[in-house]
Amino acid sequence: MGDGHADEREREHVRVAVIGSGFGGLGAAVRLRREGVTDFVVLERADSVGGTWRDNDYPGCACDVPSHLYSFSFAPNPDWPRTFSGQRHIRAYLEHVADTFGLRPHLRLNTEVEMARWDADELRWDIETSRGSFTADVVVSATGPLSDPKMPEIPGLSSFPGKVFHSARWDHEYDLRGKRVAMIGTGASAIQIVPAIAPDVERLTLFQRTPPWVMPRTDRAISAGERWLHRQLPFTRAARRGLLWGIRELQVGAFTKHPNRLGLVESLAKANMARSIKDPALRAKLTPSYRIGCKRILLSSTYYPALARPNVDLVASGLKEVRGSVLVAADGTETAADAIVFGTGFHVTDMPIADRVVGAEGRTLAEEWKDGMQSLRGATAAGFPNWMTIIGPNTGLGNSSMILMIESQLNYMADYVRQLGLLTPGGRGGSAGREGRTALAARPSAVHAWNRRVQDRMKRTVWNTGGCTSWYLDANGRNTTVWPGTTAEFRRETRGVDLAEYEVLRGRAEARERTSATTATTATTATAATAETAAATVSGGAA
């Protein structure tokens, strides 16, 4: 006969399992080590670290946040080559972080999480991966909102005889030179791809459902002298980062409280367009009808010049269907193409990992969030003890660096793990014994209270009042993506865990102790009551 306990002993158990190795996952790993937790793994489905900066390697891919702000405060890089770095340098930076902080032994590459189930009896997570299963006290999900590409369902697309791929899964084996290429979408990826490929293709047709607001990109090479200064005098590097941060903090009020004051910014964006687009008809197609900031503001000094090229066409309508090699737009425009590139974004408001996470009630996170994502302080969800997200609901930004928000969430994660260690006998350093585990379960009332506050603040922001439909909004029109305040406010809100917002779940041994104590107290009380009754009976008989 098989020994079930033997099978259980053979399964590896860790204190913390981190899912994903982008900025969120690697940041979580560094912070865990700093907290003295070394019993953890980082699960990564790909063959290297980097997250979205590994997956998105399309032509022209770069960050629209200044390099010195788009990096960890605890891992500054004095050698950024440009004010806005490209994908290659950001990916190299993340590899450098993995090496510098000794994260390689914790990495499990080519390991995709297939299912994670909460075991309410053992107070732990049972995790099934593509390379075996194991258990963990805590799961930190850092899969990120820009990890799973969104491909629209277009009638006839499967019959297209040419090449089809998403910008986040660029096919570098396919040569676009001399081809007729259709670019679907005008988001952050598309406005980088269009200028990069326009000089090489025979014809480029851009399908635009909604025009974006595009501001000039003040990118330049960072001189050798600046880099030397940042290496020799670290305070200059910190000052540069602080200035970049402060400017963006001051801008937040216009987006969150006073959208009507954004007219001047719109004028600057229109001037940026007018410099390159001389055709009034084309300019009209490219001019948004919504308030700037409602959709993500894009940065480019090459996008409009590319659209003015003779071999580039703009179709101011979305792709409706495909008939063989002909693409038909919603306005009836027909375009022949050899290749279709989709720059149609990601599954942001319907986190793909949510289908693979089963909580305390036996329901998946996706089922719990079917009416919209909700979490406590962007981190924990009701019904999912010891589960935490990095870049969770309402932690996104419309104008600053996500790394600032990630570091705030790492503060919260660190205190969460710290509190569990304090509450768990023998659990401070590594994993506690199987009968001494403790879990923190977010109270539904706390989750609802937090989300009411967030959504109330969201009502007057440009993202809700600006007159657009953006990827920030879920299927119900709720903004479950963006944080409606400054990064400093979010840092204050996530400085530490408020145990009043959680229910503390105890392991079986402690539960038995409490039961025994309660039974003993009950027995003592019952004995005393019996003795009193007997005494009263004796007393009454003597009378």
LINCORZI-V949654 format. One record per pair of residues at least 24 apart in sequence whose C-alpha atoms are under 8 Angstrom apart, sorted by the first residue. I is the first residue (numbers start at 1). J is the second residue. If there is no record, write none. Layout:
BEGIN
i=<I;I>
j=<J;J>
END
This chain:
BEGIN
i=<11;11;11;12;12;12;13;13;13;14;14;14;14;14;14;14;14;15;15;15;15;15;15;15;16;16;16;16;16;16;16;17;17;17;17;17;17;17;17;18;18;18;18;18;18;19;19;19;19;19;19;19;19;20;20;20;20;20;20;20;21;21;21;21;21;22;22;22;22;22;22;22;22;22;23;23;23;23;23;24;24;24;24;24;24;25;25;25;25;26;26;26;26;27;27;27;27;28;28;28;29;30;30;31;31;32;35;35;36;37;37;38;39;39;40;41;41;41;42;42;42;43;43;43;43;43;43;44;44;44;44;44;44;45;45;45;45;45;46;46;46;46;47;47;48;49;49;50;50;50;51;51;51;52;52;53;53;53;53;54;54;55;55;55;56;56;56;56;56;57;57;57;57;58;58;58;58;58;59;59;59;59;60;60;60;60;60;61;61;61;61;61;62;62;62;63;64;64;65;65;66;68;68;68;69;69;69;69;69;70;70;70;71;72;72;72;78;78;78;78;78;79;79;80;80;81;81;81;82;82;82;82;83;83;83;83;84;84;113;114;115;115;115;116;116;116;117;117;117;118;118;118;118;118;119;120;121;121;122;122;122;122;122;123;123;123;123;123;123;124;137;137;137;138;138;138;139;139;139;140;140;140;140;141;141;141;141;142;142;142;143;143;144;144;145;145;145;145;145;145;146;146;146;146;147;147;148;148;148;149;149;149;149;150;150;150;150;151;151;151;152;154;154;154;154;155;155;155;156;156;156;156;157;157;157;159;159;159;160;160;160;160;161;161;161;162;162;162;162;162;163;163;163;164;164;164;164;165;165;165;166;166;166;166;167;167;167;168;176;176;176;177;177;178;178;179;179;179;179;180;180;180;180;180;180;181;181;181;181;181;181;182;182;182;182;182;182;182;183;183;183;183;183;184;184;184;184;184;184;184;184;185;185;185;185;185;186;186;186;186;187;187;187;187;187;188;189;190;191;191;191;192;192;194;194;195;195;195;195;198;198;198;202;203;203;203;204;204;204;205;205;205;205;205;206;206;206;206;207;207;207;207;207;207;207;208;208;208;208;208;209;209;209;210;210;210;211;211;211;211;212;212;212;212;212;212;212;213;213;213;213;213;213;213;213;213;214;214;214;214;214;214;214;215;215;215;215;215;215;215;215;216;216;216;216;216;217;217;217;218;245;248;248;249;249;249;251;252;252;252;253;255;255;255;255;256;256;256;256;256;256;256;257;257;257;258;258;258;259;259;259;259;262;262;265;266;266;272;273;276;276;276;277;277;277;277;282;285;289;290;290;290;291;291;291;291;292;292;293;293;293;293;294;294;294;294;294;294;294;294;295;295;295;295;295;295;296;297;297;348;348;348;349;349;349;349;349;349;349;350;358;359;359;359;360;360;371;372;372;372;372;372;373;374;374;374;374;375;375;375;376;376;376;376;376;376;377;377;377;377;378;379;380;381;381;382;382;382;382;382;383;383;383;384;384;385;385;385;385;386;386;386;388;393;393;393;394;394;394;394;394;394;394;395;395;395;396;396;396;397;397;398;404;405;405;405;408;408;408;408;409;409;411;411;411;412;412;412;412;415;415;416;416;419;434;435;435;435;435;436;436;436;436;436;437;437;438;438;438;438;439;439;439;440;440;440;440;441;441;441;441;442;442;442;443;443;443;446;446;454;454;455;457;458>
j=<133;134;135;133;134;135;134;135;136;39;40;41;134;135;136;137;431;39;40;136;137;138;430;431;40;41;136;137;138;139;140;41;42;43;136;137;138;139;140;42;43;139;140;141;142;43;44;113;139;140;141;142;143;44;45;51;141;142;143;144;49;50;51;142;143;49;50;51;52;53;94;142;143;144;50;51;94;403;406;142;143;144;390;391;406;141;142;143;390;94;97;98;103;72;406;407;410;140;410;413;103;101;103;410;414;414;414;418;429;429;430;430;430;431;106;106;107;108;106;107;108;107;108;109;111;112;113;107;108;109;110;111;112;109;110;111;112;113;109;110;111;112;109;110;109;94;95;91;94;95;143;144;147;146;147;87;88;90;91;87;91;147;168;169;87;167;168;169;170;87;88;168;170;167;168;169;170;193;192;193;196;197;86;192;193;195;196;86;87;189;192;193;86;87;192;87;298;299;400;401;244;237;240;241;241;244;245;401;403;401;402;403;403;403;404;407;227;228;230;231;237;227;231;222;227;221;222;223;219;220;221;222;219;220;221;222;219;220;356;356;356;357;358;356;357;358;357;358;359;358;359;360;384;385;360;360;507;508;434;435;437;507;508;437;438;439;505;506;507;386;386;431;437;386;387;388;386;387;388;387;388;389;390;387;388;389;390;389;390;391;353;390;390;391;346;347;348;349;351;391;345;346;347;348;346;347;346;347;352;344;345;346;347;344;345;346;347;342;344;345;344;319;320;321;322;320;321;322;321;322;323;324;321;322;323;322;323;324;322;323;324;325;324;325;338;325;337;338;339;340;338;339;340;339;340;341;342;340;341;342;341;342;343;344;341;342;343;343;200;201;339;201;202;202;203;203;337;338;339;204;205;336;337;338;339;205;337;338;339;340;341;206;207;337;338;339;340;341;207;340;341;342;343;208;318;319;340;341;342;343;344;209;318;342;343;344;210;211;212;343;212;298;343;344;345;298;343;343;298;300;303;300;303;303;306;302;303;305;306;306;311;312;311;311;312;313;311;312;313;312;313;314;315;335;312;313;314;315;314;315;316;317;318;319;329;314;315;316;317;318;316;317;318;288;316;317;285;286;287;288;286;287;288;295;296;297;298;266;269;287;288;292;293;296;297;298;269;272;273;297;298;299;300;268;269;272;297;298;299;300;301;269;272;299;300;301;299;300;301;301;400;399;400;400;486;487;399;399;485;486;485;293;461;462;463;457;458;460;461;462;484;485;460;461;462;460;461;462;291;461;462;466;291;292;292;291;292;301;304;304;305;308;304;305;307;308;314;316;467;466;467;468;462;466;467;468;462;466;398;462;463;466;462;463;464;465;466;467;468;470;463;468;469;470;471;472;398;398;399;471;472;481;373;471;472;473;474;480;481;474;384;383;384;385;384;385;476;474;475;476;478;480;480;447;448;451;480;447;450;451;442;446;447;448;450;451;447;450;493;494;409;409;442;442;447;441;442;443;444;447;441;442;444;441;442;439;440;441;442;439;440;441;413;480;481;482;454;479;480;481;482;483;484;481;482;483;481;482;483;482;483;482;487;487;490;491;490;491;494;495;491;494;494;495;496;494;495;496;497;496;497;496;497;497;507;507;508;509;510;506;507;508;509;510;506;507;504;505;506;507;504;505;506;502;503;504;505;502;503;504;505;501;502;503;501;502;503;501;502;483;484;479;484;484>
END
